[in-house]
Amino acid sequence: MWQFAYGLEMSSGQDDRKARLAQALRDNLRRRKAQAREEAGSREAPPSSGEVGRRDD
């Protein structure tokens, strides 16, 4: 019986921890997606000066 009571007490704390972890994972995923979009956009955009990296052979 004591284990059962202990389990009930811990479940609230574990639920809070799981909720915080889930929120942190969602925030991290959003941040990584935003970074990936920025990197993809910068790779597709031409250089700002237009002549950088151009070779006339």
N, CA, C and O atoms as a GROMACS GRO file, in nm:
protein
  228
    1MET      N    1   0.080  -0.119   0.000
    1MET     CA    2   0.000   0.000   0.000
    1MET      C    3   0.084   0.126   0.000
    1MET      O    4   0.046   0.226  -0.060
    2TRP      N    5   0.198   0.122   0.065
    2TRP     CA    6   0.282   0.242   0.069
    2TRP      C    7   0.338   0.273  -0.069
    2TRP      O    8   0.353   0.390  -0.105
    3GLN      N    9   0.369   0.171  -0.144
    3GLN     CA   10   0.420   0.196  -0.279
    3GLN      C   11   0.313   0.262  -0.365
    3GLN      O   12   0.343   0.350  -0.446
    4PHE      N   13   0.188   0.219  -0.347
    4PHE     CA   14   0.079   0.278  -0.425
    4PHE      C   15   0.065   0.426  -0.392
    4PHE      O   16   0.052   0.508  -0.483
    5ALA      N   17   0.068   0.461  -0.265
    5ALA     CA   18   0.057   0.601  -0.224
    5ALA      C   19   0.177   0.680  -0.275
    5ALA      O   20   0.163   0.794  -0.319
    6TYR      N   21   0.293   0.620  -0.270
    6TYR     CA   22   0.414   0.686  -0.318
    6TYR      C   23   0.403   0.709  -0.469
    6TYR      O   24   0.442   0.815  -0.519
    7GLY      N   25   0.351   0.611  -0.541
    7GLY     CA   26   0.335   0.625  -0.685
    7GLY      C   27   0.240   0.737  -0.721
    7GLY      O   28   0.263   0.808  -0.819
    8LEU      N   29   0.134   0.755  -0.646
    8LEU     CA   30   0.040   0.864  -0.673
    8LEU      C   31   0.105   1.000  -0.650
    8LEU      O   32   0.083   1.094  -0.725
    9GLU      N   33   0.184   1.006  -0.546
    9GLU     CA   34   0.252   1.132  -0.516
    9GLU      C   35   0.353   1.167  -0.625
    9GLU      O   36   0.365   1.284  -0.664
   10MET      N   37   0.423   1.070  -0.674
   10MET     CA   38   0.525   1.094  -0.775
   10MET      C   39   0.465   1.121  -0.913
   10MET      O   40   0.527   1.188  -0.995
   11SER      N   41   0.346   1.070  -0.939
   11SER     CA   42   0.291   1.086  -1.073
   11SER      C   43   0.268   1.233  -1.108
   11SER      O   44   0.287   1.272  -1.223
   12SER      N   45   0.229   1.313  -1.011
   12SER     CA   46   0.208   1.455  -1.039
   12SER      C   47   0.339   1.522  -1.080
   12SER      O   48   0.343   1.598  -1.176
   13GLY      N   49   0.445   1.492  -1.008
   13GLY     CA   50   0.576   1.548  -1.041
   13GLY      C   51   0.627   1.495  -1.174
   13GLY      O   52   0.688   1.569  -1.252
   14GLN      N   53   0.602   1.369  -1.201
   14GLN     CA   54   0.645   1.311  -1.328
   14GLN      C   55   0.566   1.369  -1.443
   14GLN      O   56   0.620   1.392  -1.551
   15ASP      N   57   0.436   1.394  -1.420
   15ASP     CA   58   0.355   1.455  -1.525
   15ASP      C   59   0.406   1.596  -1.557
   15ASP      O   60   0.413   1.634  -1.673
   16ASP      N   61   0.441   1.671  -1.454
   16ASP     CA   62   0.496   1.805  -1.476
   16ASP      C   63   0.626   1.799  -1.554
   16ASP      O   64   0.649   1.877  -1.646
   17ARG      N   65   0.710   1.704  -1.516
   17ARG     CA   66   0.839   1.688  -1.584
   17ARG      C   67   0.818   1.650  -1.731
   17ARG      O   68   0.883   1.704  -1.820
   18LYS      N   69   0.726   1.557  -1.754
   18LYS     CA   70   0.698   1.515  -1.892
   18LYS      C   71   0.643   1.631  -1.974
   18LYS      O   72   0.677   1.646  -2.091
   19ALA      N   73   0.558   1.712  -1.913
   19ALA     CA   74   0.502   1.828  -1.983
   19ALA      C   75   0.612   1.928  -2.018
   19ALA      O   76   0.616   1.982  -2.129
   20ARG      N   77   0.702   1.954  -1.924
   20ARG     CA   78   0.814   2.047  -1.951
   20ARG      C   79   0.904   1.993  -2.060
   20ARG      O   80   0.948   2.067  -2.148
   21LEU      N   81   0.933   1.862  -2.054
   21LEU     CA   82   1.018   1.801  -2.154
   21LEU      C   83   0.952   1.807  -2.292
   21LEU      O   84   1.019   1.839  -2.391
   22ALA      N   85   0.824   1.778  -2.299
   22ALA     CA   86   0.753   1.784  -2.426
   22ALA      C   87   0.756   1.925  -2.484
   22ALA      O   88   0.776   1.943  -2.604
   23GLN      N   89   0.735   2.026  -2.398
   23GLN     CA   90   0.738   2.164  -2.445
   23GLN      C   91   0.879   2.201  -2.494
   23GLN      O   92   0.893   2.268  -2.596
   24ALA      N   93   0.981   2.159  -2.421
   24ALA     CA   94   1.118   2.188  -2.462
   24ALA      C   95   1.150   2.122  -2.596
   24ALA      O   96   1.217   2.182  -2.679
   25LEU      N   97   1.102   2.000  -2.617
   25LEU     CA   98   1.125   1.932  -2.744
   25LEU      C   99   1.054   2.004  -2.859
   25LEU      O  100   1.110   2.018  -2.967
   26ARG      N  101   0.930   2.050  -2.834
   26ARG     CA  102   0.859   2.124  -2.939
   26ARG      C  103   0.930   2.254  -2.972
   26ARG      O  104   0.943   2.290  -3.089
   27ASP      N  105   0.977   2.326  -2.869
   27ASP     CA  106   1.049   2.451  -2.892
   27ASP      C  107   1.177   2.427  -2.970
   27ASP      O  108   1.211   2.503  -3.061
   28ASN      N  109   1.248   2.321  -2.934
   28ASN     CA  110   1.372   2.287  -3.003
   28ASN      C  111   1.346   2.253  -3.149
   28ASN      O  112   1.422   2.293  -3.237
   29LEU      N  113   1.239   2.178  -3.176
   29LEU     CA  114   1.205   2.141  -3.312
   29LEU      C  115   1.172   2.266  -3.394
   29LEU      O  116   1.216   2.278  -3.508
   30ARG      N  117   1.094   2.357  -3.338
   30ARG     CA  118   1.062   2.482  -3.408
   30ARG      C  119   1.188   2.562  -3.440
   30ARG      O  120   1.203   2.615  -3.550
   31ARG      N  121   1.279   2.569  -3.343
   31ARG     CA  122   1.404   2.643  -3.362
   31ARG      C  123   1.490   2.580  -3.472
   31ARG      O  124   1.545   2.650  -3.557
   32ARG      N  125   1.499   2.446  -3.472
   32ARG     CA  126   1.579   2.379  -3.575
   32ARG      C  127   1.516   2.395  -3.713
   32ARG      O  128   1.588   2.411  -3.812
   33LYS      N  129   1.383   2.391  -3.721
   33LYS     CA  130   1.317   2.409  -3.850
   33LYS      C  131   1.340   2.550  -3.902
   33LYS      O  132   1.363   2.569  -4.022
   34ALA      N  133   1.335   2.649  -3.814
   34ALA     CA  134   1.359   2.788  -3.855
   34ALA      C  135   1.503   2.803  -3.905
   34ALA      O  136   1.527   2.871  -4.005
   35GLN      N  137   1.597   2.742  -3.837
   35GLN     CA  138   1.736   2.749  -3.879
   35GLN      C  139   1.754   2.681  -4.015
   35GLN      O  140   1.826   2.732  -4.100
   36ALA      N  141   1.689   2.568  -4.035
   36ALA     CA  142   1.700   2.497  -4.163
   36ALA      C  143   1.641   2.581  -4.276
   36ALA      O  144   1.696   2.585  -4.386
   37ARG      N  145   1.529   2.649  -4.249
   37ARG     CA  146   1.469   2.736  -4.352
   37ARG      C  147   1.563   2.851  -4.386
   37ARG      O  148   1.578   2.886  -4.503
   38GLU      N  149   1.627   2.910  -4.284
   38GLU     CA  150   1.722   3.020  -4.309
   38GLU      C  151   1.839   2.972  -4.394
   38GLU      O  152   1.879   3.038  -4.489
   39GLU      N  153   1.894   2.856  -4.358
   39GLU     CA  154   2.009   2.803  -4.432
   39GLU      C  155   1.970   2.770  -4.576
   39GLU      O  156   2.046   2.796  -4.668
   40ALA      N  157   1.854   2.712  -4.595
   40ALA     CA  158   1.809   2.678  -4.730
   40ALA      C  159   1.786   2.804  -4.811
   40ALA      O  160   1.818   2.808  -4.930
   41GLY      N  161   1.733   2.907  -4.750
   41GLY     CA  162   1.710   3.032  -4.820
   41GLY      C  163   1.840   3.102  -4.856
   41GLY      O  164   1.850   3.161  -4.963
   42SER      N  165   1.939   3.095  -4.770
   42SER     CA  166   2.065   3.161  -4.798
   42SER      C  167   2.144   3.086  -4.905
   42SER      O  168   2.221   3.148  -4.979
   43ARG      N  169   2.126   2.955  -4.915
   43ARG     CA  170   2.196   2.878  -5.019
   43ARG      C  171   2.136   2.904  -5.156
   43ARG      O  172   2.207   2.901  -5.256
   44GLU      N  173   2.005   2.929  -5.162
   44GLU     CA  174   1.939   2.952  -5.290
   44GLU      C  175   1.958   3.095  -5.340
   44GLU      O  176   1.953   3.120  -5.461
   45ALA      N  177   1.978   3.189  -5.249
   45ALA     CA  178   1.991   3.329  -5.288
   45ALA      C  179   2.128   3.353  -5.352
   45ALA      O  180   2.228   3.298  -5.305
   46PRO      N  181   2.134   3.433  -5.457
   46PRO     CA  182   2.264   3.465  -5.520
   46PRO      C  183   2.345   3.556  -5.429
   46PRO      O  184   2.287   3.623  -5.342
   47PRO      N  185   2.476   3.562  -5.445
   47PRO     CA  186   2.558   3.652  -5.365
   47PRO      C  187   2.512   3.796  -5.384
   47PRO      O  188   2.467   3.833  -5.492
   48SER      N  189   2.524   3.875  -5.280
   48SER     CA  190   2.471   4.011  -5.285
   48SER      C  191   2.546   4.100  -5.383
   48SER      O  192   2.485   4.190  -5.442
   49SER      N  193   2.676   4.080  -5.403
   49SER     CA  194   2.752   4.167  -5.492
   49SER      C  195   2.735   4.126  -5.639
   49SER      O  196   2.758   4.207  -5.728
   50GLY      N  197   2.697   4.004  -5.663
   50GLY     CA  198   2.674   3.959  -5.800
   50GLY      C  199   2.800   3.910  -5.869
   50GLY      O  200   2.791   3.824  -5.957
   51GLU      N  201   2.914   3.961  -5.835
   51GLU     CA  202   3.039   3.925  -5.900
   51GLU      C  203   3.128   3.835  -5.814
   51GLU      O  204   3.231   3.788  -5.861
   52VAL      N  205   3.092   3.810  -5.693
   52VAL     CA  206   3.173   3.728  -5.605
   52VAL      C  207   3.170   3.583  -5.653
   52VAL      O  208   3.063   3.528  -5.678
   53GLY      N  209   3.288   3.523  -5.666
   53GLY     CA  210   3.297   3.384  -5.705
   53GLY      C  211   3.287   3.361  -5.854
   53GLY      O  212   3.291   3.246  -5.898
   54ARG      N  213   3.275   3.462  -5.933
   54ARG     CA  214   3.263   3.447  -6.078
   54ARG      C  215   3.402   3.445  -6.141
   54ARG      O  216   3.489   3.525  -6.108
   55ARG      N  217   3.420   3.352  -6.232
   55ARG     CA  218   3.550   3.338  -6.298
   55ARG      C  219   3.530   3.356  -6.449
   55ARG      O  220   3.443   3.293  -6.509
   56ASP      N  221   3.613   3.441  -6.509
   56ASP     CA  222   3.610   3.459  -6.654
   56ASP      C  223   3.740   3.401  -6.711
   56ASP      O  224   3.844   3.467  -6.711
   57ASP      N  225   3.733   3.277  -6.759
   57ASP     CA  226   3.853   3.213  -6.816
   57ASP      C  227   3.846   3.210  -6.966
   57ASP      O  228   3.937   3.160  -7.031
   0.00000   0.00000   0.00000
